[in-house]
Amino acid sequence: MSSELSYFLKGNKKEKKNGFFPATKSLCDEKGEPLMWEIRPITTKENEILRDECTEQRVINGMGATVEVNIRKYIARMMCECIVFPDLNSKELQDSYGVKKPEDLIQEMIDDPGEYNAFATFIQEYNGFDEPVDLKDEAKN
């Protein structure tokens, strides 16, 4: 085996560690500091599954159909997949906000649109997307 090929072996692959981000200023610790949310990277395979689950067929003026990714749904699902802590699947946490799904919970917990977009941008960049999807542009379309 060539020595250059050995660099590509799985044992040489660097693992990306979890990161932390203060997602909102409205949830703070006893010192008044924003709580840090733990984020994990998703894999390419996980990302493809998310994209597939968020792909929808749309009929255009009764003329035909197109297939496209529902960006808002995709970003919300990506955020939920990446958040390790707090546990968005916690029944206690969901009940406290009166919601049943992690995607709804994150919007209730981070109800400031600017903070939500900043967190979405952080998560996308953390996962290697150089140009995050701008949810404001999506809302215009």
Backbone as CSV, one residue per row, in Angstrom:
resi,resn,N_x,N_y,N_z,CA_x,CA_y,CA_z,C_x,C_y,C_z
1,MET,0.862,-1.173,0.000,0.000,0.000,0.000,0.905,1.232,0.000
2,SER,0.552,2.172,-0.841,1.334,3.399,-0.951,1.183,4.223,0.318
3,SER,2.249,4.917,0.683,2.202,5.714,1.914,1.191,6.858,1.799
4,GLU,1.001,7.402,0.577,0.019,8.482,0.422,-1.394,7.976,0.677
5,LEU,-1.701,6.761,0.255,-3.024,6.194,0.460,-3.311,6.014,1.945
6,SER,-2.316,5.705,2.723,-2.523,5.459,4.148,-3.069,6.692,4.863
7,TYR,-2.808,7.870,4.335,-3.351,9.092,4.944,-4.873,9.133,4.882
8,PHE,-5.451,8.409,3.924,-6.896,8.415,3.731,-7.622,7.364,4.571
9,LEU,-6.902,6.523,5.249,-7.521,5.487,6.060,-8.296,6.103,7.222
10,LYS,-9.369,5.450,7.605,-10.273,5.986,8.621,-9.563,6.308,9.930
11,GLY,-8.567,5.545,10.269,-7.829,5.797,11.503,-7.136,7.146,11.520
12,ASN,-6.919,7.733,10.359,-6.259,9.035,10.266,-7.250,10.197,10.187
13,LYS,-8.512,9.871,10.144,-9.533,10.911,10.003,-9.739,11.626,11.328
14,LYS,-9.711,12.951,11.294,-9.936,13.745,12.497,-11.426,13.832,12.769
15,GLU,-11.795,13.625,14.005,-13.188,13.713,14.412,-13.471,15.130,14.889
16,LYS,-14.568,15.677,14.425,-14.962,17.015,14.849,-15.665,16.911,16.200
17,LYS,-15.252,17.753,17.124,-15.837,17.735,18.466,-17.083,18.603,18.518
18,ASN,-17.881,18.365,19.537,-19.071,19.181,19.755,-18.660,20.613,20.065
19,GLY,-19.527,21.542,19.675,-19.292,22.952,19.946,-20.378,23.502,20.857
20,PHE,-20.226,24.767,21.220,-21.179,25.412,22.118,-21.519,26.790,21.585
21,PHE,-22.778,27.208,21.824,-23.238,28.497,21.311,-24.333,29.037,22.234
22,PRO,-24.268,30.336,22.574,-25.349,30.931,23.378,-26.498,31.310,22.445
23,ALA,-27.461,30.428,22.288,-28.496,30.583,21.269,-29.449,31.749,21.519
24,THR,-29.661,32.104,22.780,-30.582,33.195,23.082,-30.179,33.886,24.377
25,LYS,-30.415,35.176,24.425,-30.129,35.954,25.633,-31.270,35.848,26.641
26,SER,-32.368,35.226,26.251,-33.528,35.150,27.137,-33.505,33.956,28.086
27,LEU,-32.556,33.051,27.916,-32.390,31.923,28.841,-30.997,32.034,29.450
28,CYS,-30.948,32.348,30.746,-29.675,32.650,31.402,-29.457,31.815,32.661
29,ASP,-28.194,31.740,33.072,-27.843,31.056,34.308,-28.042,32.008,35.493
30,GLU,-27.648,31.564,36.674,-27.846,32.371,37.884,-27.043,33.673,37.892
31,LYS,-26.014,33.766,37.053,-25.205,34.992,36.961,-25.719,35.931,35.869
32,GLY,-26.797,35.514,35.184,-27.343,36.345,34.117,-26.666,36.135,32.770
33,GLU,-25.811,35.124,32.672,-25.113,34.814,31.423,-25.979,33.890,30.564
34,PRO,-26.038,34.137,29.248,-26.812,33.242,28.369,-26.314,31.797,28.471
35,LEU,-27.267,30.867,28.483,-26.930,29.445,28.562,-26.283,28.987,27.261
36,MET,-25.300,28.121,27.392,-24.622,27.572,26.221,-25.349,26.308,25.772
37,TRP,-25.625,26.245,24.486,-26.260,25.078,23.889,-25.155,24.218,23.278
38,GLU,-25.213,22.911,23.494,-24.213,22.005,22.921,-24.682,21.531,21.551
39,ILE,-23.770,21.631,20.595,-24.063,21.306,19.204,-23.121,20.199,18.731
40,ARG,-23.659,19.264,17.981,-22.830,18.213,17.384,-22.873,18.367,15.864
41,PRO,-21.803,17.934,15.201,-21.851,17.947,13.734,-22.698,16.793,13.222
42,ILE,-23.368,16.993,12.106,-24.080,15.886,11.472,-23.210,15.341,10.349
43,THR,-23.488,14.138,9.952,-22.724,13.515,8.876,-23.366,13.862,7.529
44,THR,-22.641,13.616,6.468,-23.175,13.818,5.127,-24.405,12.949,4.920
45,LYS,-24.359,11.724,5.404,-25.497,10.812,5.266,-26.718,11.353,6.006
46,GLU,-26.531,11.822,7.238,-27.640,12.397,8.005,-28.212,13.622,7.285
47,ASN,-27.335,14.441,6.720,-27.783,15.630,5.996,-28.622,15.253,4.775
48,GLU,-28.203,14.239,4.050,-28.964,13.807,2.871,-30.346,13.288,3.267
49,ILE,-30.423,12.580,4.382,-31.719,12.100,4.872,-32.612,13.294,5.210
50,LEU,-32.058,14.282,5.898,-32.827,15.493,6.232,-33.340,16.185,4.972
51,ARG,-32.455,16.353,3.996,-32.854,17.019,2.746,-33.978,16.242,2.061
52,ASP,-33.831,14.926,2.011,-34.869,14.097,1.384,-36.204,14.247,2.113
53,GLU,-36.167,14.246,3.443,-37.388,14.374,4.233,-38.034,15.752,4.078
54,CYS,-37.251,16.743,3.689,-37.767,18.110,3.559,-37.999,18.512,2.098
55,THR,-37.890,17.548,1.191,-38.124,17.806,-0.220,-39.599,17.604,-0.521
56,GLU,-40.178,18.584,-1.214,-41.611,18.555,-1.494,-41.858,18.802,-2.974
57,GLN,-42.935,18.253,-3.452,-43.355,18.502,-4.829,-44.349,19.653,-4.798
58,ARG,-44.144,20.640,-5.682,-45.040,21.797,-5.749,-45.608,21.919,-7.152
59,VAL,-46.900,22.140,-7.214,-47.563,22.362,-8.501,-47.473,23.853,-8.814
60,ILE,-47.073,24.158,-10.038,-46.900,25.549,-10.452,-47.998,25.938,-11.422
61,ASN,-48.910,26.800,-10.974,-49.998,27.325,-11.808,-50.743,26.238,-12.573
62,GLY,-50.873,25.067,-12.003,-51.590,23.984,-12.654,-50.906,23.459,-13.906
63,MET,-49.715,23.957,-14.196,-49.013,23.613,-15.435,-48.091,22.407,-15.276
64,GLY,-47.636,22.180,-14.111,-46.694,21.095,-13.907,-46.218,21.125,-12.470
65,ALA,-45.238,20.339,-12.197,-44.740,20.246,-10.830,-43.232,20.389,-10.807
66,THR,-42.759,20.847,-9.686,-41.324,20.934,-9.455,-41.039,20.349,-8.080
67,VAL,-39.849,19.873,-7.884,-39.443,19.314,-6.606,-38.398,20.254,-6.013
68,GLU,-38.621,20.646,-4.763,-37.661,21.534,-4.113,-37.634,21.279,-2.615
69,VAL,-36.534,21.708,-2.004,-36.369,21.551,-0.565,-37.097,22.695,0.137
70,ASN,-37.909,22.355,1.137,-38.545,23.352,1.989,-37.452,23.839,2.943
71,ILE,-36.886,25.006,2.626,-35.713,25.503,3.350,-35.981,25.703,4.837
72,ARG,-37.095,26.307,5.178,-37.382,26.553,6.600,-37.459,25.245,7.374
73,LYS,-38.143,24.272,6.801,-38.272,22.965,7.455,-36.901,22.284,7.567
74,TYR,-36.119,22.353,6.490,-34.790,21.739,6.469,-33.877,22.349,7.535
75,ILE,-33.846,23.672,7.624,-32.985,24.334,8.607,-33.437,23.990,10.022
76,ALA,-34.738,24.027,10.268,-35.256,23.692,11.602,-34.895,22.260,11.972
77,ARG,-35.049,21.337,11.029,-34.715,19.928,11.293,-33.215,19.760,11.523
78,MET,-32.392,20.483,10.736,-30.947,20.404,10.923,-30.571,20.910,12.316
79,MET,-31.158,22.025,12.718,-30.874,22.572,14.037,-31.205,21.540,15.113
80,CYS,-32.376,20.936,15.008,-32.805,19.950,16.010,-31.890,18.728,16.038
81,GLU,-31.438,18.291,14.882,-30.526,17.138,14.818,-29.180,17.451,15.462
82,CYS,-28.746,18.696,15.372,-27.428,19.079,15.876,-27.410,19.398,17.357
83,ILE,-28.545,19.788,17.916,-28.582,20.197,19.322,-28.535,18.960,20.221
84,VAL,-27.480,18.900,21.018,-27.304,17.813,21.984,-27.948,18.204,23.312
85,PHE,-27.697,19.456,23.718,-28.238,19.967,24.972,-28.628,21.412,24.800
86,PRO,-29.842,21.778,25.168,-30.835,21.001,25.894,-31.464,19.920,25.019
87,ASP,-32.011,18.918,25.653,-32.648,17.806,24.945,-34.025,18.251,24.456
88,LEU,-34.128,18.515,23.153,-35.374,19.007,22.575,-36.468,17.945,22.536
89,ASN,-36.111,16.694,22.809,-37.104,15.610,22.850,-37.647,15.393,24.259
90,SER,-37.176,16.177,25.215,-37.630,16.044,26.596,-39.103,16.422,26.704
91,LYS,-39.900,15.488,27.193,-41.335,15.742,27.373,-41.548,16.899,28.347
92,GLU,-40.753,16.929,29.401,-40.871,17.999,30.398,-40.610,19.372,29.768
93,LEU,-39.595,19.459,28.938,-39.265,20.722,28.272,-40.344,21.095,27.262
94,GLN,-40.787,20.126,26.470,-41.850,20.390,25.498,-43.141,20.825,26.193
95,ASP,-43.490,20.132,27.268,-44.708,20.477,28.003,-44.630,21.886,28.584
96,SER,-43.449,22.286,29.049,-43.318,23.613,29.655,-43.572,24.728,28.639
97,TYR,-43.355,24.444,27.346,-43.603,25.428,26.285,-44.904,25.141,25.528
98,GLY,-45.593,24.058,25.891,-46.864,23.720,25.264,-46.738,23.260,23.829
99,VAL,-45.664,22.520,23.523,-45.451,22.012,22.166,-45.204,20.511,22.212
100,LYS,-45.250,19.880,21.029,-45.074,18.425,20.950,-43.910,17.987,20.067
101,LYS,-43.312,18.935,19.309,-42.231,18.568,18.384,-40.988,19.422,18.657
102,PRO,-39.799,18.847,18.482,-38.570,19.606,18.688,-38.501,20.885,17.836
103,GLU,-38.988,20.820,16.588,-38.945,21.995,15.711,-39.791,23.135,16.278
104,ASP,-40.926,22.794,16.896,-41.764,23.823,17.514,-41.119,24.336,18.799
105,LEU,-40.494,23.435,19.527,-39.851,23.811,20.787,-38.736,24.815,20.561
106,ILE,-37.902,24.563,19.583,-36.778,25.478,19.349,-37.271,26.870,18.976
107,GLN,-38.375,26.950,18.251,-38.924,28.262,17.900,-39.529,28.957,19.113
108,GLU,-40.053,28.213,20.055,-40.577,28.805,21.286,-39.440,29.248,22.202
109,MET,-38.396,28.437,22.266,-37.268,28.769,23.146,-36.465,29.946,22.607
110,ILE,-36.317,29.999,21.296,-35.585,31.097,20.660,-36.604,31.868,19.835
111,ASP,-37.388,32.697,20.512,-38.491,33.380,19.838,-38.100,34.741,19.259
112,ASP,-36.845,35.119,19.386,-36.349,36.339,18.754,-35.841,35.954,17.361
113,PRO,-36.443,36.500,16.292,-36.057,36.094,14.934,-34.568,36.291,14.617
114,GLY,-33.988,37.370,15.122,-32.566,37.611,14.877,-31.692,36.563,15.536
115,GLU,-32.028,36.192,16.770,-31.272,35.158,17.476,-31.443,33.806,16.788
116,TYR,-32.666,33.518,16.356,-32.940,32.250,15.669,-32.096,32.165,14.389
117,ASN,-32.084,33.231,13.601,-31.299,33.237,12.357,-29.805,33.135,12.640
118,ALA,-29.320,33.821,13.697,-27.900,33.744,14.055,-27.528,32.322,14.461
119,PHE,-28.406,31.650,15.203,-28.160,30.279,15.624,-28.184,29.334,14.422
120,ALA,-29.145,29.545,13.521,-29.227,28.733,12.299,-27.957,28.896,11.479
121,THR,-27.461,30.120,11.376,-26.230,30.390,10.633,-25.050,29.689,11.290
122,PHE,-24.949,29.779,12.619,-23.862,29.115,13.344,-23.873,27.613,13.065
123,ILE,-25.043,26.993,13.158,-25.139,25.544,12.965,-24.753,25.159,11.539
124,GLN,-25.190,25.932,10.561,-24.831,25.624,9.178,-23.323,25.766,8.969
125,GLU,-22.751,26.850,9.471,-21.307,27.052,9.325,-20.532,25.977,10.078
126,TYR,-21.012,25.569,11.241,-20.375,24.524,12.033,-20.337,23.214,11.258
127,ASN,-21.328,23.011,10.404,-21.406,21.806,9.590,-20.774,21.973,8.216
128,GLY,-20.020,23.026,8.033,-19.227,23.175,6.814,-19.871,23.921,5.672
129,PHE,-21.066,24.470,5.878,-21.699,25.240,4.816,-21.118,26.651,4.842
130,ASP,-20.379,27.007,3.789,-19.718,28.308,3.731,-20.695,29.459,3.586
131,GLU,-21.794,29.209,2.896,-22.799,30.248,2.692,-24.133,29.742,3.216
132,PRO,-24.449,30.053,4.466,-25.705,29.582,5.041,-26.911,30.116,4.278
133,VAL,-27.982,29.342,4.306,-29.232,29.758,3.684,-29.799,30.908,4.505
134,ASP,-30.180,31.988,3.833,-30.751,33.142,4.508,-32.259,32.954,4.582
135,LEU,-32.769,32.745,5.792,-34.200,32.506,5.967,-35.026,33.731,5.615
136,LYS,-34.428,34.942,5.683,-35.164,36.149,5.317,-35.457,36.149,3.821
137,ASP,-34.479,35.747,3.002,-34.693,35.676,1.557,-35.739,34.629,1.221
138,GLU,-35.724,33.511,1.934,-36.695,32.446,1.696,-38.095,32.948,1.980
139,ALA,-38.248,33.748,3.011,-39.580,34.254,3.376,-40.136,35.190,2.299
140,LYS,-39.270,35.866,1.559,-39.718,36.778,0.504,-40.315,36.045,-0.673
141,ASN,-39.846,34.818,-0.948,-40.268,34.070,-2.139,-41.631,33.455,-2.003
